[in-house]
Amino acid sequence: MKNLLLVTSCTGALAIALAPGAAYAQDTGSQDDPATLPVAADQQTASEDNVITVTGSRIRRSNATAAIPVQIFNQETIEETGSVDLAEVVAEIPGVDSDLSPETTNTSVQNSGISTINLRRLGSDRTLTLIDGRRAISNAGNGERVSLNTIPAGFVRSIEVTTGGASAIYGSDAIAGVVNILLKDDFDGFDANLRYAKPERSGEEEILADLTWGKNFDEGRGNIMLGFSYEHEDAIYADGTRPDSIRAVSWGVPSDIGNFNDESLLPGCDASGRYCFTPSLSSYIPGGRFESDDAWNVGGVWFNDQSLLPNDGRTSGDGFETYPDGFNYRPGQTLSPEYEMWSGAFRGRYELTPSISFNAGAMYSVINTRARSSSEAAIYGDTYAVLDANGNAQYDANGVIIEAELPQIASNHPFIPPEVEETRSGSVSWYRRFTELGWDEKINERKTLRTNFSLTGNAWGDWQWNVGGTYGTYNQHQRDINEIDLQHLANALQVTTVGGEVVCASAAARAEGCVPVNIFGEGSITDAMANYIRYDADLRQEREQVTGLASANGTLLELPAGPLKAAIGLEYRREYQRTWGQGGDKILQTTSTGVPDIDARFDVVEAFAELDIPVVESVSLQLAGRVADYSTVGTVYSYNIGGSYFPSPDVRFRTQYSRSQRAPTLTEFFSPPRGDYDSLNDPCDGLLPDGSGITPPPGSNTPASTIATNCLAEPGIQAYFADPANAGQDFSAGGSVFGPNAGNTNLTEETADTFTAGVIFTPRFVPGLALIVDYYQINVKDAIGSVSTQLAAELCYTAENYPNNRFCDTITRNAANGQVREVINQAENLDEYKTAGIDTTLDYDFEIGGIPGDFDLNVIYTHYLEDSYSFQAIDGLQEENTLGIIGNPQDEFRAKIGWGHKGLRLAWTTLFKSGGVDDKDVAPGDPAYFSIGSQAYHNIYVGYTLRSRPTIRFYAGVNNLFDDLGPFLPSGLDSGNSRNIVSSLNDLDGREFYLGARFAF
């Protein structure tokens, strides 16, 4: 019988053909005519031998027999998306999501500005990103994450995405699937792509230049390619062109913000207790507030609760109210950072003999990003470590870090103004935002080098062998500027008068340049004061990756149904990471979030094998296995078993079961505690000396008496009650605590079981039509996570075996007042993830009578059936269903309809995601219920090729045609934050216009 041939059409759909013998795919376009280049949905261009290597396999064979689905975007598809960020391009595929992006990593300590994707919502650490089928060095210091914005779109030939476990083929991290970036090769000529883009709103002006030159030489035995790319994008700042970005509101109950009851200001907000968008201002104001809430300065004007009451009906004794006296810190913050990238690439190939070729390549990129957030210093009462002359933390006789607090202002302080003096009863307490220091900015420079080489050759029969390797380095320098040195601030707040001049009280501090700081009123801090207390933190990271591979593939023997094909190989990989500079003990005395020094490495040796077995003419079976020996977690086994069934030229069935793994990253395994701050409701809050006052945490069945007994056993809490100043008061605790994340050398690998089954329908009675439906299910066990700060505290103090449990071991309290100082979040094999769904791809090429040209329709649709995870809770392992919450829609699709005639190409693309709720435990009708509707963005593209040799092509388009910024998701929502419109569902650019030109000869 004849086999069905699935090939890429010239317009984005599937073309259909019949071929005798083994099925194969054909190239239908030419690089010289971009209008005719292929766009694929589930296929791959063939090699000269009529067989191909598809992502997800190392065996050259027909894609018609592949057991797993592959989505392919080529260069022209990328162009028609209107984006040059490959992560944004790939994220258009349903089932593929942006994980970390420049918009969502603004304030990230280690990942600011990077751009990664994740498959099946399992995270970028569980998505393996390859470049030309090879592993690429990570662009993050705390995970195995390849930032796709380090790969210029102009260098890319196509992108292949497989969604299914592939650890047996490629090793660790391929739990959710593989993204394979295929670069141009064997290019002869010159290609230039110039592009300009600008949204209607402020910011994000973008320029791009991609240049590629290639040359065949020695009668075609060799080829050399050089490439250069430059891209610059302006930052997007929160401003009036995006009004929702500066709205000072939060989702909550009006009673949560004091005496607010103004429904005319915010309709729907009243005293009824229902949730609404309530005012959300910061109580840390640039002018400062003093004596708790008794005196404050707004816009240079003083108010107090005595003679300077605001003219809003307040009476004597009524002090500062966060609403309306607070500060809106949102305007001017970065929503998307400034971004600049330049990169160079080299590729070379030479045929040493008729059967042996040498290949080499290198890619070097430099990316600079700059993002800013509102500067907010620590307030009075914040503790910091007292460091010695070498910057090291000091410890008392019991091994506890010696801490100090920022001082109150002495009663005789010369800077106290009369407006504050009127309210003073002793020393002056204070709270203040230090805007005079400038924006808190994170400035990153990332340099990535990736090199590869290989020797390939032909052996007996159709066997091919390959020996090669890669070497990569990554270096990051992050400056965190305009933070505050808390020790310097403490020195500057304690002053005296010498010779009629106000100076710092400490002679040692004066000798080191101490400048007294005036914190009273907006603009009261001079440049000299700011320079003394300013701290610019430095974070430096470097990574190194070395890989080696020896493999062979070909026909083992001929079976009655066809050739039995095999692939075998050995692989070696070494990963090294070093982090230093911003970390260490110095960070404890600043407002910057610290990263500890790390110097760690691991290596792994792996052996793999793969078989493609033709059972009968219409049935093939694929088997794959891999054994890997890690220096960290030991021996790991992965395997795949799958096959395809071809009952007729109109239909093909495929299925696969796989066992995949993810080994812990260097950070997860080796990292000391690294800086982070978390909110904590202390289980001991409200405690009285007699053991009363305790309220068990939600979900706990532990008696309050047990929690009270455990809390009273804390020496710091006993010290609190022993202090005469606290007589008759309950133990008041909670707020922000140091919650560093830490690695764990007892971790084991994650394990995932994946099942996929699909059908490809290409009816001969509807030429040009292909329908592909695939079911998938992924279960991840022993997923690496950590017990949250809140949960660790609850599990500690509700335990019968307090303090002899691992949760109490992570908690450190202040010995003098009992306040929780630190809760370490240690990585553990805690969680389970489950995801399942149905993918549907429809491709249809057609003509309409009377209308010239060819039409094409491509729809990729994903319907999620399950999206859940299990985690450690107070009452044991608890499962949370996240399907249908905001950010995890149940339905997604990408639909594109295009038309082409001669050199003209038009396309309309719609991206759709269904709506969701913020919290599935809150039912409709509940006052706290919040939901959003579905989101749809529409893009149009037009391109015209003036000539094909040399090629002159112009293109333009409009992204987000209807100027929809997406949902408004402020703080107070599980899915929100204070930037309001920076979720993965938002499009910050709004309506954006772009135009470009391509020249090739």
Buried (B, 14 or more C-beta within 10 A) or exposed (E): EEBBBBBBBBBBBBBBBEBEEBBBBBEBBEBBBBBBBBBBBBBBBBEEEBBBBBBBBBBBBBBBBBBBBBBBBBBBBBBBBBBBBBBBBBBBBBBBBBBBBBBBBBBBBBBBBBBBBBBBBBBBBBBBBBBBBBBBBBBBBBBBBBBBBBBBBBBBBBBBBBBBBBBBBBBBBBBBBBBBBBBBBEBBBBBBBBBBBBBEBBBBEBBBBBBBBBEBEEEEBBBBBBBBBBBBBBBBBBBEBBEBBBBBBBBBBBEEBEEBEEEEEBEEBBEEEBBBBBBBBBBBBBBBBBBEBBBBBBEEEBBBBBEBBBEEEBEEEBBBBBBBBBBBBBEEBBBBBBBBBBBBBBBBBBBEEEEEBBBBBBBBBBBBBBBBBBBBBBBBEBBBBBBEEEEEBEEEEEEBBEBBBBBBBBEEBEBBBEBBBBBBEEBBBBBBBBBBBEBBBBBBBBBBBBBBBBBBBBEEEBBBBBBBBBBBBBBBBBBBBBBBBBBBBBBBBBBBEEEEEBBBBBEEBBEEEBBBBBBBBBEBBEEEBBEBBBBBBBBBBBBBBBBBBBBBBBBBEEEEBBBBBBBBBEBBBBBBBBBBBBBBBBBBBBBBBBBBBBEBBBBBBBEBBBBBBBBEEBBBBBBBBBBBEBEBBEEBEBBBBBBBBBEEBBBBBBBBBBBBBBBBBBBBBBBBBBBBEBEBBBBBBBBBBEBEBBEBBEEBEBEBEBBBBBBBEBEBBEBBBEEEEBEEEBBBBBBEBBBBBBBBEEBBBBBBBBBBBBBBBBEEEBEBBBBBBBBBBBBBBBBBBBBBBBBBBBBBBBBEEBBEEEBBEBBBBBBBBBBBBBBBBBBBBBBBBBBBBBBBBBBBBBEEEEEEBBBBBBBBBBBBBBBBBBBBBBEEEEEBBBBBBBBBBBBBBBBBBBBBEEBEBBBBBBBBBBBBBBBBEBEEEEEBBBBBEEBBBBBBBBBBBEEBEEBBBBBBBBBBBEBBBBBBBBBBBBBBBBBBBBBBBBBBBBBBBBBBBBBBE
